[in-house]
Amino acid sequence: MNYKLVLSYDGGRYDGWQKQGNTPNTIQGRLEGILARLAGTPVEVHGAGRTDAGVHALGQTASFRLPGERPPEEVAAFLCRELPDDMAVVSLRTAGDRFHARLNAVGKTYLYAIRLGPVSDPFRRRYQLRVPEPLDLEAMERAAALLTGRHDYRSFCSNKKMKKSTIRTVDRIELCREGADLTIAYHGDGFLYHMVRILTGTLIEVGRGARRPEEMPRILAARDRAAAGSTAPPQGLALAEVEY
């Protein structure tokens, strides 16, 4: 039977979503190990997005198959008992036989959290990037508008050996400030390796006055990682939602 799982997790102590040969400490690896104990056989879990080391998720979607016809309530209860405290089941249901969490995704929303000013939030410090100096949010919004649309985002990809298309549609980049907290929301049909973090680092440089908003088309046209800004650290980033 095929299942659709929506999972939230604190990625702070994990080496990312994707299982790797050099570390057992990944979200996918932990899930597969737990489900294998339930099924009595190896289980392959497919995630909608391969979040990096230290990146969090509010609504990561995954799909997997189990032998037989176990009720989703039984599988969810087992996961809730066995998952570590920094992972949680948001929902779990059966899915159509052809459902695949990554291949069927049509849209994703990422959120990047920033704390503005000299004082950190002690309760959110592991989930925000603190920027002590003032940022020009109006300039950042102008730059975000120029980065929105259907473009070749190769300049915002850390994978220098990327052979597949780097053209993506990002239809929304929104800045929302509430007091000292700034959230940048990104919505698009897909994102490249480190793309959201590089977009965020570039926007922060605009906010600091190190770049002008009008530079964004030139950066896109360069198709060169060196043309864009720095890669923002992982702790401020969360995969919020996957759409199908």
C-alpha positions, 0 to 999 in steps of 0.5 A: 500500500502507498502512503502520503506522510506530512512531517515536521522536524527540527533539522538542527541536529541532522545532516539534511533530509537525504540519506548518505553513505557517510552518516546515518544521521539524516531525516530520510535515514531515520524514517526508513529505519523506523518503517523497516522495523514496522514492515519487517523489510527495507522501506524506501521513503521519497521526500518532496524536497531534500532539505539541507543540513540544519534546515527545518520543515513545517510540512515536508511531504514524503511517500512510501510503500508498505507490504499488505494493507495496514490502516494509516492510523496504525502506521501513524501511531507507530511513527508517533511512538518511535520518532525522536522528539524533534520530528512529528507526524502532521498527517498520514493517509493512503495515496493512489498507487502512482503518487510520488512525493517528489515527482508529483509536487507542483509547488513549494513554499519556503520561509526564511526567518530573520531577527532584526536588531541587536537583541536576539529572541532566546526562544527562536534563536535556533530558527532565525538569522540575526541581522544586527544592522538596519535593513532597507526593506523597500530596496529588498522588496524592489529586488525581490520583484525583479527576482520573481518570475520564470528565469534561469536561476543558475546564478543562485545554485551552488551545484556547479556540476548541475546538468539539468535545466536551472529554469524555474518559476518563482511566483512569489517572494514576500517580506513580512515584518512583525516588530523585530521579526522578518519573514521572507516567503518564497513560493515556486514550482521548484528550487535548486540546490541552496537557491532559497538561501542564496536568494536570501543572502542576496536580498540581505546584501541589498538591504545592507546597501552592498548591492542595488536592486537594479543589479538583479537582472544582471545577476540572473543573466550572468548564470554564474554563482559568483555573481550572486550574494552569499548563502544565508545560513541554514537555521533560518530556513523551513520548508513550509508546504508542498502542493500537489 
